[in-house]
Amino acid sequence: MPSRRRRKHPPLGAHLSVAGGLVKAFAHGAALECEAAQIFVKNASRWQGRGLDDEEAAAFRAAHAASRVGPVVAHASYLINLAASDPLVLARSRAALADELRRARLGIGGLVVHPGAHLGCGAEAGVVRAAASLDAVLGPLLAELPDLATRVLLENTAGQGSCLGCTLEELAAIRRATAHPERVGFCLDTCHAFAAGYAVHEERGYGEFVAEVEEMLGLTAVGCFHLNDSLRPFGSRRDRHAHIGEGEIGLEPFARFLHDRRLREVPMLLETEPGLGLEGHRRDLEKLRGLL
């Protein structure tokens, strides 16, 4: 893995496809000149995934070390609901999270997971259940794998339906309620924050947002940012990503994230549509680099 150095700006990258094998991500990363990456370590739309053998794991580590990509995070399956009230879904969600954390032992620093949806039980009960799920996974897993370095990164949400995590307070409450707060960090999505009512598109709103992050979560707990513009308007509570500068947030507000010295070690990753031949990602990264 490339050595760490004092950076002038955050490492930029994107969510990269692993179709055909995990190592394929680094070829895509090279084409985009990525300094950071997000991947799936298994099919994100299924509970079960194919096995990850030692040979593939070794090839991944070698490809990572040979690339210019520094930090790598993974995004967990979208099926996982840590706050589920259905016992079967809850059990599957916990098993899936444990499986993905085992797979993340590839030099992956963080596993991004949505906090879950309370489905009518109320946010307070959902927070308690999500924290209990983290404890049910992390307790046994840390006993099994005491050298596990991957943090769980709870992602903020847009506030759709009964999804938890649309406020920084809810994210902080989940971590406070766990027995392993040091193993829990956060992933912050610009589109989600904007849709949830955080005015990151305005200079004052950006300052207030980062101040609240620092107070409630701690900046060292932020494992990555997802840089996405928003197709829907401010406060819409709708999670619809748009290409950088082509949505309701606009281009210039992203300069604040990129130039904030407090955030210059935090990976900043696109989740916009990659497009044919990765043209969408390439265009978005060019816009972000232009802001530097």
N, C-alpha and C positions, 0 to 999 in steps of 0.2 A: 504494500500500500504506500502511496506517496507520503513523504514525511510532512509533518505539520510545520507551518511557518506562519509568521505574523502576516495576516491578510490585510489588504486595503479595501476589499469588498467581500460580501458573502459568496461562498461557492455556489455557482448557478448550475442548474440542471433540469431534468424533466423525469416524468414517469416513463420508463423505457420498457419496451416489449421484451419478453423472454420466450416468445414462441420459437420452438425448436431447441430449447435448452437455456438454462440460466446464463451461460456465458455469452449468449447472443446479445445480452444487454450492453456489453462493453463495446461491441462493434457499432451499435446504434449511438452509444455515448461518444465514441470517437468521431463519428460523422457529424455530430452536433457540437463537438468540442466541449462536452459537459465536464464540469468540475465536481459534480455531485449527481446522485441518481436515486430514483425510487423504483422498486420492482415489486412484482408479486412473487412469492416463493412457492405458491401453488395456485391452482385455478380459483379465482376469487368468487366464482359463482357456484361452487360446489363445496359440500361438507368435506368430502374425502379428496385426497390428492395422491398422485403416484409417489412412490418412495424416492428418497434422495440418498443415493449411495455415496460411498467415500470417494470414488473416482470423480463423480460430478462435482462434489464439494471441493476437491483439490483443484479441479480445473477452474472452478469459479474463483477461488482465492488467487490462483496464478494469473488469470486474466485481469483480475482487479489490480494486482500488484504491478502488472505491466501497463496499465492504463493511466490516463491523467485524471481519472475519477478518484476523488477523495472519499468523502462520506457517502455511505449507501444506507438508505432506509428501505424498509419493506412496508407494503400496505396489506393489512389483513383482509380476510374474506368479508364481503358485504353481508353475508348471511349471519354473522356473529351478532348476537344481541345479549349483552352482558346484564341487561335489566329485564330479561324476559320473565313473564309470569308463568308461562307454560313450562312445566318441569322438563319435558323432552327437549324443547328448544333451548332451555337454559343449560341442560347437560351437554347437548351438542355444541353449544357456543363455547362452553368452558373447555371441552375436549379439543375443539378446533383452535382456540387460542393457544393452548398448551402445545399442540402440534406445530403451529406456526412459529412459536418461540424456539422450539427445538430446531426447526429448519433454519432459523435466523442465525445459527451458530456458524456463520460464514464470513464473519467480519462485518455483520450488519449491526449498526449502532442502535437503531430504534425500529419498533414495529408499530405502525400507525393503526389505530383501531377506533371505530366510532363507539361512543359510550353506551349506545343502545337506546331503545324506546320503552317507555313505561306502559304504553298501550292502555291508558286509562286509570292506572293505579295511582297516578300522581307523581310529580317530580321528586318529592321527598322520599317516597318509597322506592322510586327508581334509582336514586342516588345510593341508597343503602344496598339495594340488590346488586348494582354494578360494582360497588366496592367489595361486597361479599364474593362476587365472581372473581375479581382480581386476586383476592386472598386465597380462594379455592384453587386457583391456578398457580400463583406464585409461590405459595408455601411449599407444596410438594415438589414443584419444579426446581426451586432453589436448593432443596435438600438433595435432589437427584443430580443437579448440575450446578454445584456451588460456584463455578467459574463463569456462569452465564453473564455476559456483558450487555446483552440487549435490553434496553428499556422499553416498556410499554408506553407509547405516545398517544394519549387521548386527544382526539381531534375535535375542535369546536364545530358546531353544526349551524345550519341556517335557521333552525327553529321550526322546521316543517313537522306537522303532526305532533306526535308525543315524543319526538327525539330529544334526548337529554344533551346538554352541552352547548346550548345556544348562548349561554352567558358564561363568562369567565368564573363567576361565583359557583356555578354548578360544577364546572371542571375542578375547581379547587376543593369543593366539598367532597367529591369522589375521592380525591387523593387523601384528604384529611381523614376519611373514614377507613382507609386501608391500613393493614398492619405493615405494609411495605412501601411507604411513601417515597423512599429513595429509589425505588425501581419503577416509579411512575413519572413520566414527563408529559409533554404536550406538543401537539402539532397544530399550528394556527393557519387557517385558510382565509385568505383575503376576501374571496367571494362570500364565504359563509359569514364572516364577521360583518361585512357590508349588508348582507341580506337580513342579518339578525338585528341590525340597528346601530352598529358601531360605525361612526362616520369617518372611516379611514380614508375617504376620498377628500376630506377637508384637512387643512393643516392643523387646526385646533383639535379636530376629532382624532386625528392620528396621534397627536401628543397625548391626549387623554387615554386612548386605547393602550398605548405602550406603557403609560404610567400605571394603568390598572393591571396590565400583564405583570409588570414588575412587582406590584404590591401583592397581588393575589396568587400568582403562580411562581414568580421568580424567573428572571431572564435565563438563568442557568438551566432551568427545567425545560426550556423550549428547545426541542430536538430538531425541529425543522419548520419551515413555512411552506405552504402551498400558495404560489402566486397565480391567481386566476382572476380575470375580470368577471363581471356579473352581467348576464343577459337580462336579469330582472332588476327593477328599481330598488333604491335604498329602502330597507325595512320591509321588503316583500315577504321575507321568510321562505323564499324559494331558492333552491339550490340548482342554479343553471349557469354553468361556466361559459365564459366568452373569451375569445382571444384577447391578448393584452392590448389595451388601448381601443378595443372595438366594442366595449360594453359600457355600462353605466358608471363604472369607477373612472374610466379614462386612463390615459397613459401617464401623465405627470405624477399622480399620487404614488406610483410604484417607485419613483426616485427616492421617496422618503425612506422606504424600507431598505433600499440598496445603499443609501448613504448614511444610515444610522450606525454610528460606530459601535453602539452597544450590541448590534446584531451581526457584526461582520464575520463571526465564526459560525453563524447558523446557516445550514444549507437552505437554499430557496429553490423550490422545484415547481415546474409547470405541471398542471394536470389538464391542460387544454387539449383539443383534438390534435393528434400528431399530423394528420393529413397525409396525402399521397406522397410517398417518398420522404416522409418526415418534414414536409414543407411547412406545415403549420407550426411545429415546434421550432424549426429553423427561423421562421419569421418572428415568432414571439421572443426567442432568445436574442435575435439581432436587435429588436426594440429595447429589451432590457439592457443589453450591453451598450446600446447607444445612450442610455441614461447615465452610464458611468463616465 
